[in-house]
Amino acid sequence: MVHAIPSPETVDTRYPSSVMEMKSLPLEKTDAVAFGMIALFTIIRLAVAPAFGLGVDEAHYFLYAKYLDLSYVDHPPLVGWAHLLLYRLFGTNELLVRIPPIFLFALVSFLCYRFITAVAGSKSIAVLAVAALNGSFILNAMSLMLLPDCFLLALIFPLVIVIKKIEETGQWKYFVCLGMILGTAGLAKYTAILFVLPLCIYYILKKRYSLLFSGRMVLAAVIALAMVSPVLYWNIQHDFVSISYQTGHVLGPSKPSIGSFFTSLLVQFGAYSPFLFIVAFYGFFRSFKAKNDDIRLSLLFGATILVFFLYSSLYERTLPHWPSLFYLLFIPIGVHFLMADGSQRKRKFLYFSIAFSLTATLFLYAELQAKWFSFPDYKSPFRDIYGLPSIAGDANAILRENSNSKKAIAVTNWTMGSRVIYYSLPYRQDVFVIDHRKDQFDFWEKESPTGYDLLFINTHFHQEDVAQSFKCQSTEPVKTKDILLNGTKVDTVEYVWCRNFQGFKE
């Protein structure tokens, strides 16, 4: 990798005056701008983190730390291991759950800054790239919510560096680093296997067969396999349940759907900020003509991720954070190319894209904190992150009034399950997810709910007719409660007893 940075005296007239001024600053001051921006966003996220409840996925992945294991049905264990130390030392609240992703994304921003500095030969362009990255809506969500994908974001830039270092030096230490990076990625998410293909293609295109088929590469593979061995062992123990689960994600329905494909793209268009979406794809297509090996290698990784998720979107709607690695690479690379192309119109578009995205992001942070706006009943965007502590608290209060020793809370949807279990942790009450879906909750529920008095929680969005669906000695509605925000209904919750639960009705 090229690490040389232009001297502070160098001024490139290809860039507009604002960038030229930054470029002519002493390099230490440009660093200070970058680090100050990263620090500012980190402080904002720390301030906003306690202001809203846990989302579906982040609550679910936190429970990995509660139910510690070698692996899990839906993902490998790293996301749970990352929560473990804070959980065991301090317990849990929204801020503690969000500290790992906040600082992880600060690291991602720093690594992006170093990467674009090397690629563009300009720290001022790297500052713009980091600003763009922190303006992407879904990447900001991932900076607050610890998902398995967050670790891949932090690993991709070091992976590119190490692959290049192996090519340049062939030293043992870089093969060891390669094995550790791939192993860590494998502990984070199963799609880390996609890292192997671009690595191999890169060395083949460079005709470095002696590196690809060397004993040192075998060492890297052994290290990676050793690190992911807990995941392999757990899957062997459980009939490779994770493989069938992940296959269901990639090949959901039996027939491909063009509607699902375009819906997935449209969601990404909005989720990453519409203008930054354009910047990313501009960077991607411009990369095909690039002669810089760092960009070529990024292209191989980005193309692999993009093709995989475009294909899978034909079978199941792709969640916007799944292809986040593509946007992490190509939003910054797009910034580099837009600045390097020498077109004043393209630069203006870039400045507008970054300014719009950052302004919208700061507005969204302010709304998360203050919740100024009212929305029609049941249309609030806060429905998944508001009211759960109250819902769980009321359920546990009702349980305390029941003298039966075998009593528990029940929900009929896994998304409610993860959050109700999390917010019931202080009460030490059992929570059952009663559905036909084979998932992680079946492993966490060590006892059958049969014979329990179950207090079912129904919401406006997840309703089940308890008397019609389940075998109960008797059913009793207990109370109904509206979850209000600024005078409008976010949700409505109904609590229903199912006495002596005996399973599903035929």
JOJOCOR-V407746 format. One record per residue. PHI is phi as a letter, one per 40 degrees, with the letter a starting at -180 (none if undefined). NEAR is the number of other ideal C-beta (glycine too) atoms within 10 Angstrom. D_LAST is the distance of its C-alpha to the last C-alpha in whole Angstrom. Layout:
# JOJOCOR-V407746
PHI;NEAR;D_LAST / PHI;NEAR;D_LAST
This chain:
# JOJOCOR-V407746
none;18;64 / c;12;67 / b;9;67 / c;7;71 / b;16;71 / d;14;73 / c;7;76 / c;15;76 / c;6;79 / c;11;77 / b;13;77 / c;16;75 / c;8;76 / c;14;73 / b;19;71 / c;13;71 / d;8;73 / c;12;70 / c;20;69 / c;15;73 / c;12;74 / c;18;71 / c;20;72 / c;14;75 / c;16;74 / d;9;75 / d;15;72 / c;9;71 / c;12;71 / c;22;68 / d;16;66 / c;12;66 / c;17;65 / c;24;62 / c;16;61 / c;11;62 / c;17;59 / c;20;57 / c;12;58 / c;11;57 / c;25;54 / c;17;53 / c;11;54 / d;19;52 / c;21;49 / c;15;50 / c;12;50 / c;21;47 / d;22;45 / c;14;44 / c;15;44 / a;18;40 / c;20;37 / c;24;35 / c;18;33 / d;17;30 / c;21;32 / c;25;34 / c;24;32 / c;25;30 / c;25;33 / c;26;35 / c;21;32 / d;26;33 / c;20;36 / c;15;34 / b;14;32 / c;13;35 / a;14;34 / c;15;36 / a;24;34 / a;25;30 / c;20;28 / c;19;29 / a;25;33 / c;27;35 / c;21;37 / d;22;40 / c;27;38 / c;23;37 / c;15;40 / c;23;42 / c;24;41 / c;14;41 / c;11;45 / c;16;45 / c;18;42 / c;10;43 / c;8;46 / b;11;46 / g;10;42 / a;17;40 / a;11;41 / c;17;41 / c;16;44 / c;17;44 / c;24;41 / c;23;43 / c;17;46 / d;18;45 / c;25;44 / c;21;47 / c;14;50 / c;18;48 / c;25;49 / c;19;52 / c;13;53 / d;26;51 / c;23;54 / c;16;57 / c;20;56 / c;26;56 / d;24;59 / c;17;61 / c;24;59 / c;26;60 / d;23;64 / c;20;64 / c;25;63 / c;23;65 / g;19;68 / a;25;68 / c;24;66 / c;24;66 / c;24;64 / c;27;62 / c;24;62 / c;25;60 / c;30;58 / c;25;56 / c;21;57 / c;27;54 / d;27;52 / c;26;52 / c;25;51 / c;25;48 / c;18;45 / c;20;42 / c;26;45 / c;24;45 / c;19;42 / c;22;42 / c;27;45 / b;21;43 / b;23;40 / c;27;40 / b;24;38 / d;25;38 / c;21;40 / d;26;43 / c;24;44 / c;22;44 / d;27;46 / c;19;49 / c;22;49 / c;25;50 / c;24;53 / d;17;54 / c;22;53 / c;26;55 / c;21;58 / c;24;58 / c;26;57 / c;18;60 / c;17;62 / c;25;61 / c;17;63 / c;11;66 / b;10;67 / g;14;64 / c;12;65 / d;13;62 / c;11;61 / c;20;60 / c;23;58 / c;15;56 / c;20;55 / c;25;54 / c;23;52 / c;18;51 / c;23;50 / c;25;47 / c;21;46 / c;20;45 / c;28;44 / c;23;42 / c;23;41 / c;26;40 / a;22;38 / c;21;37 / c;24;38 / c;23;42 / d;13;42 / c;18;43 / c;24;46 / c;15;47 / c;14;48 / c;22;50 / d;23;52 / c;13;53 / c;16;54 / d;22;56 / c;19;58 / c;11;58 / c;12;59 / c;14;62 / f;9;63 / b;15;62 / c;10;61 / c;11;63 / c;17;61 / c;16;58 / b;10;58 / b;15;60 / c;8;59 / c;18;59 / c;19;56 / c;12;55 / d;15;55 / d;24;53 / c;16;50 / c;12;50 / c;19;51 / c;23;48 / c;14;46 / c;12;47 / c;18;45 / c;22;42 / d;14;42 / d;16;39 / c;20;37 / c;15;37 / c;12;37 / c;19;34 / c;17;32 / c;9;33 / c;11;32 / b;14;28 / f;9;28 / f;14;30 / c;20;26 / c;19;29 / c;11;30 / c;11;27 / c;17;26 / c;17;29 / c;11;29 / c;12;26 / c;16;28 / c;16;31 / b;14;29 / c;17;26 / c;10;26 / c;6;27 / b;7;30 / c;14;32 / b;16;33 / c;9;36 / c;10;35 / c;18;33 / c;18;37 / c;11;39 / c;14;36 / c;23;37 / c;15;40 / c;11;41 / c;16;39 / c;24;41 / d;16;44 / c;12;43 / c;19;42 / c;27;45 / g;27;47 / d;16;48 / c;20;52 / c;27;51 / d;22;49 / c;17;52 / d;30;54 / c;27;51 / c;17;51 / c;21;55 / c;26;56 / c;22;53 / c;12;55 / c;19;59 / c;22;58 / c;10;58 / c;8;62 / c;17;62 / b;6;64 / c;18;64 / c;19;62 / c;20;60 / c;23;58 / c;16;58 / c;24;56 / c;27;54 / c;23;53 / c;20;52 / c;25;49 / c;25;48 / c;17;48 / c;20;46 / c;25;43 / c;19;44 / c;12;43 / d;19;40 / c;22;38 / c;15;39 / c;14;38 / c;21;35 / c;26;35 / c;19;34 / b;19;31 / a;16;30 / d;15;31 / c;23;34 / c;19;34 / c;19;38 / c;22;38 / c;20;37 / c;26;41 / d;26;43 / c;23;45 / d;25;46 / c;31;47 / c;29;49 / c;28;51 / c;30;52 / c;29;52 / c;28;55 / c;29;57 / c;27;57 / d;30;59 / d;26;61 / c;23;62 / c;26;62 / c;23;65 / c;18;66 / c;15;66 / g;11;69 / c;13;68 / c;9;68 / c;9;66 / c;16;63 / c;19;64 / c;12;64 / c;16;60 / c;24;59 / c;16;61 / c;11;59 / d;23;56 / c;23;56 / c;13;58 / c;15;55 / c;25;52 / c;18;54 / c;11;54 / c;16;50 / c;19;49 / c;14;52 / c;10;50 / c;15;47 / c;18;48 / c;13;49 / c;16;47 / d;16;44 / c;15;47 / c;9;48 / f;15;45 / c;8;47 / c;12;45 / b;10;43 / b;15;40 / d;8;38 / d;13;35 / g;15;32 / b;10;35 / c;23;36 / c;13;37 / c;19;36 / d;18;33 / c;21;32 / b;21;35 / b;18;35 / g;23;34 / c;23;32 / d;16;34 / c;14;34 / c;24;30 / c;23;30 / c;14;33 / c;17;31 / c;25;28 / c;19;30 / c;11;32 / c;17;29 / c;19;28 / c;10;32 / c;8;31 / c;14;29 / c;7;30 / c;12;27 / c;7;28 / b;15;24 / a;19;24 / a;20;23 / c;27;23 / b;27;19 / b;28;19 / b;21;17 / a;20;19 / c;17;22 / c;17;25 / c;24;24 / d;28;23 / c;26;27 / c;27;29 / c;24;27 / c;25;28 / c;23;31 / c;22;32 / c;22;31 / d;16;33 / c;13;36 / c;16;34 / f;7;32 / b;18;29 / c;19;26 / b;29;23 / b;23;20 / b;24;18 / b;22;15 / a;16;13 / c;6;12 / c;10;16 / c;13;18 / a;17;21 / c;23;24 / c;22;22 / c;12;20 / c;14;24 / c;19;25 / c;16;23 / c;7;24 / b;11;22 / c;10;18 / c;21;17 / d;12;16 / g;12;18 / c;22;19 / c;23;20 / b;28;19 / c;24;21 / c;25;19 / b;25;22 / b;21;21 / b;21;24 / d;16;25 / c;13;24 / b;14;21 / b;12;19 / b;20;15 / c;10;14 / c;22;13 / c;15;13 / c;8;10 / c;14;8 / b;22;9 / c;14;9 / b;21;13 / c;11;16 / a;10;17 / b;16;18 / a;14;21 / c;13;23 / b;15;26 / a;10;28 / b;11;28 / b;14;31 / c;13;32 / c;21;34 / b;15;37 / a;17;40 / f;12;43 / g;6;42 / b;16;39 / c;17;35 / c;23;34 / a;23;30 / b;17;29 / b;19;26 / b;17;24 / b;21;23 / b;22;21 / c;21;20 / b;24;17 / c;15;18 / f;15;17 / d;25;14 / b;14;12 / h;12;9 / c;11;6 / c;10;4 / c;4;0
